[in-house]
Amino acid sequence: MKITPTLLTAALTGCLSAFSWPLLWPLFTDPGATGSMWPILGMLVLVALPAHAFVFGFGGSPTQQSGKVDVGLLKRIGAWLAAAILTAGGMAWLGAPVPLV
């Protein structure tokens, strides 16, 4: 399956990561969740897999040459991080709980 990431898909994935993190954080801090697979599964499904698919892509870059910096990838990573930071900031501004630790 070939997925070609764009700046838009990277930014939307950053928003998804920022929205899902407050839902996942209590699973990591709950003493009863020690040893549970649910926090890890949630992190994989809601953050890691979308980030890999829509920021890095599947199938490789046909224009990327070995030993060269992939500028497109750097831009997509920047869009992903910027969207996540702006979304988390917007949620905090609106009063939604955003865990920082």
Salt bridges, closest charged atoms under 4 A:
none
